[in-house]
């Protein structure tokens, strides 16, 4: 829902707190920089999107707000060039789930907080300050120093940063799916699947999974989600001892 709709909701105080936290993160992350709009330059509006996040049981888990740039107003060749969404193929996901079931592998999920804000921009882009949450002179605009949700190139810029990390970790990108990485550890192959900001780690033993978590968490702000029970809209119920996985 939009911010205007959220203001009319019974739980607006929770959305307001989430919005302030979101805007604070943009400043702390160095995404925004106050600036005067140069003559002839264009500026993109920022829209606040609010959502009630629910778990696998459909129970409310938290209120979330996201500052989104109006990427629909970007001009190709001026505001962006190449685009790419790091989304693992469904066939790849099901194949890895089948392999994990057959070999009784461990699976752990990792969520990257504000993933797109880690991407660096090659273009010069200006945005309006979020209305009602301005900093300093409200007449000033903001120059984006890092990517922002809603920008057409945001997902690609995030994936470039993640790819750099995978390279330093010694992970190899699959030739059949660019969102599948693997590495051999002590004679066993470990996997990492990428679906935008959700990472699924798969290994026969726990140490490689913990090593991957530590490396990713050292580079980005991440939340350890434990065993995947609800991943990409799928309910996953794995019984490692019985060697079964139910996906629905």
N, C-alpha and C positions, 0 to 999 in steps of 0.2 A: 504494500500500500504506500501511497505518497505520504509526505510529512503532514500535509493538510488533512488527510484522512486519519492519520494517527492522532492528531490533536483532538479529534472528536471521539476517540475511543476511550473506554473506561480505564484502560491501562496506559494512558498517555504519560504519566510520570516515569514509567519504566522505559518507554520509548525515548523520552527526552534525555534520560540518563545515558541510554545507549548511544544516542546521537552525539551527545557531548563527548563521550568516550571515543567515538569514531573520529570526530573532528580533532580531538586532542592527539590521536594517534597520527594523523596526517602531519601535524606540526612537529611532533616529536621525531617522526621518521624522516623529516627533511623533505617531504613530498611537496609542500607548499612554501613559497617565498613571496612575501609582499612586494608588489612592484606597481609602477605607473604604467598604464597601457600605452605602448608606443604609438605614434601617429600611423594610421593605416593598418595596424594589426587587428586581428579578429580575436574575440574572446568567447569561450564556450561557457554556457551555464552549468551549474552543478545542481543535481537533483538528489534529495535524500530519500532513499527507499527503506521502508520499515517492514519487518517481518517477524512473526512469532515462530521461533524454531521449535520443532517437535521431534521427539525421538521415535524409535521403532514402534513403540506402543501408542504413538500419537499424543502422548502427554507433553505439555508445554515444558521446555527445558530452559529457554532463555529468550529475551527480547533482543533483536539485532537491528542495527541501522547501518546503512552503507551509503557513503557519498559517491555518487556516480556522475561522471562527466557526460555531457550530451554529445556522445561520439557520432550521433547521426548528423551532426552539423560539421563534421570534419571533412576536409577536402583532400582527395587523394593527390599525392605529389607535393603537397604543402604541409599537411598535418600528419600524414602517415604514408607508409609505402607497403612493405610486406606485412602480412598477418598470418597467424597460426594459432590454433587452439590445441593445447596439449591434452588430448582426450584419448585414453587407451581404447582400442577397439573392443567391442563386446565379445567377439570371438576369442581375442587374446585373454580377456578376463576369465571367461569360462574355461579356457584351456588350462590356465594356471590354477584355477580352483580344482579342476579335475586332477591335475598333477599333484597338488597339495593333498588331495584326498587319497589318491593311490599310494603316495609315499609317506603319508601321515606327517606332513610338514607343518611347521608352526606358521601362523599368519598373524601379523599385527598391523594395525592401522595408525596412520599419523596424519594429522590435519595441520596445514600451514596457515597460521593466522595472517590475514591481510596480505596474501601472497603477491598480488599484483603490485603492491606498493614497493616491492623489492626490485622491480624492473627499472632500468635507467632509460631515459628517452634520448633519442638522437635528434628529435625535432624541438623547436621552440614553440611551446603551447601556453596560452594564458587562459585562466578560468576565473569566473566570478567567485567571490567568497560565498560560502553557504549562508543564505539569508537567515538572520536570527542568531547566527553563531560566528559573527565576524570577529576578527582580531585587529587591533590597531585602528587605522583610518578605514572606516567602512567604504569609502569611495575608491580605495585602492583595489586592484585585482591581484591575482596570484599567478606567478609563473610556476609551472610544474617542473620540478627538478627530478621527479620520478614518475613512473606510470601511475595511472589512476583508473579505477574500475570504470567501465563505460567507453574508454578509449579503444579504438579499433585495433591498435597494436599492443594493448596492455598484456594480453595473454602470451603473446610471442615474446615480449620483453622479459616477462617472468620466467618463461621456459628457458630463455638464454642463460639467465642466472642459475637456474636449477641445473642445466646441462653442464655449466662450468663446475658446479659442486660435484656432480656425478663423475666428471673427469678426474678431479682431484681425489675422489674416493676409489678410483680404479675400476669404476663400473663401465661396462660396455653397452652401447646402445644397440638394440636389436635391429637387424636389417629389415625385418618384416613388420615391425611396429615401433615407431620412434618413441613411444611412451612406455616401452618395456626396456629395463636395464637389467643386466646380470653380471655376476662375478663369481669366480671359483675361490672358495675358502676351504683349505684343508681337504681338498678333493671333492668337496660338495658345492653344488651350484646354488647361489642365493639369487633371488629376484626382487625387483622393485618396480611396481606399476604406478603410473602417474595418471591421475584424472584431475587436471587443473591444479587444485590445491589439496587433493586427497592422495595420500601415498599408501600403498599396500606393500608391506615387506614380507617376504616368504623365505623360510630357511628350515633346514632339518634340525638345527640346534639354536639355542637362545643367544649365545654370544654374538654371532654376526648381526642379529636383529638389533641388539643393544648397541653395537658399534655403529650401525647405520643411523639409529635414533640420535646418538650423541653427536655424530657428524652433522646431521641435518639441523638439529637443535642449536648447535654452535653457530650455524650460518644464518638461520631464520628462526623466527618465533614460531614454535610448534607445540601442538597438544598431542600427547600420547593417548590414543583412543582405545588401546587394548585390542582384544580379539575382535575382528569385524563381525558384528551382528546385523548391521544395517549399512550396506555399502552401495553407493550409486543407485539407491532406490530398491536394492535387492535385500531381502532378509536372508542372512547366511547363518546356518546352524551346523557347525562342524564338530564332529565327535572324533578326535584324533585316535583314541583307543580303539573304537569300533571301525575306524577307517571309512567313515561316511560323512557326507556333506549334503545338507538339504538347502536348496536355493529356491526362493519363491518371491 
